[in-house]
Amino acid sequence: MKHIAFSFVLTAMLFCACSINTPKSKITAEMAYEGVSNYCHSTYDWRIAEDNPSIMYVEMGEETDSAYQVVFRSYTGAFINFYVDKASGTTRMEEYVPTLDVKSEAGTINLFDYIEKEN
């Protein structure tokens, strides 16, 4: 009888430990937007857009089960699509130049490097 009770407790602990390590969405849409916006404002020269803000912007794109898309439009007309992994914050960048119909990988960033830390 003790073996059955011990097995039950051990099994229950195993299931609890597994559910604790189950990945959950850590990144919200707001965090994705904030991090990408901060990255773009620190990386690109926005002075060009002072007189015409509509030529450069950051906006939310589509959302999937695993990622948020955030889109940056440059004054050159190019778009950089940021694909933010909801679980890890790893963000893949893909540049698209519509006038040339060219897509290319543009690197990765860690979203957490560009999100303001709350105290």
N, C-alpha and C positions, 0 to 999 in steps of 0.2 A: 504494500500500500504506500509505503514511504517513497518507493521508486516511482510510482505513478504520480504522486504529488510533486516530487522533485522534477520529473520530466515535464509536468504541466507548467511549473514555475519557470523552468529553463526555457521552454518554448515561448511562453509569454514574454520573457525578457528579450528573447531573440527578435520577436516581432516588434516590440517597442523600439529596440535599437535600430532596426531597419527603417522604421517609419521616421525616426529622428533624422536619419541621413538622406531621406528622400529629397531630391532637389525641388525647391519651391521657387516661384517667381520672386526674385529679389528686386528687379528693376521695374519701376512703374513707367508709364508713358511720359509723365512729367519729368522724371529723372532722365529719361532718354533725351527728351527735348533740351533740358537744361544743360546736360553734358555736351551734346553736340553743338549747341549754340555757343557755349563757353569756348569749346575747341575752335570753332570757326572764327569767333571774335578775337581769339588770341593768335590765330595762324594767318588770317587773311587781312588785307588792308581795306578797312571799311570807309576810309576817307572819300573814296571815289563815289560812294553811295550817299554822301551827306546831302547833296542837292536833289537826288532822285532815289529815295530809299527802296523803290519797287524793283530796282535792278539787282539788288542783292538781298536775299532773305533766307531764313531757315523756317521750315514748316514740317509738320508731321505728315508722313506718307501712310502706306498700308501697314496693317498689323497682322501677323500670323500667330499661331500658337506658341512659337518659340522666339519670335523676334519682332522688334519695332523697326520701321523704316522712318528715317528722318532725312529730309532733302534740303541740301544747301544749293542755292542758285548763285553763281558768281556773276559779276558784272560782265564777264566775257560771254555769257550765255551758256556756259557749261554747268552741268548739274553734278553734284557729288551726292550719291545715295549712301547713307550710313545705315548699316544693318546691325542693330543693337541686340545681342543675345540677352533674352530676359533673365536667364539664370546666372550667367557669369559676368555680364557687362562688357565682354569682349565685343568690339565693334569693327566690322569689316567695312571698308570704303570702296566704292566703285564709282569711277568718273564716267560721265556720259556727255559727249559733245554732239548735240543734235545736228548742227550744220554739216558735220562730217559723218554722222551716224556711226560714231566710234565709241565703244565701251572698253574700259580697261580697269584692272584692279589698281587701287590707289593706296593700299596698305591697311593697317589695323591700328586701333588705339584701345586703351583700357578706359572705359567710360568713367570709372571711379576717380581717375586722375583729373577729371574736369568737372566734378560735382562738388559744390560747396559743402564742406563738412559742418554739420551742426554741432554746437557745443552743448 
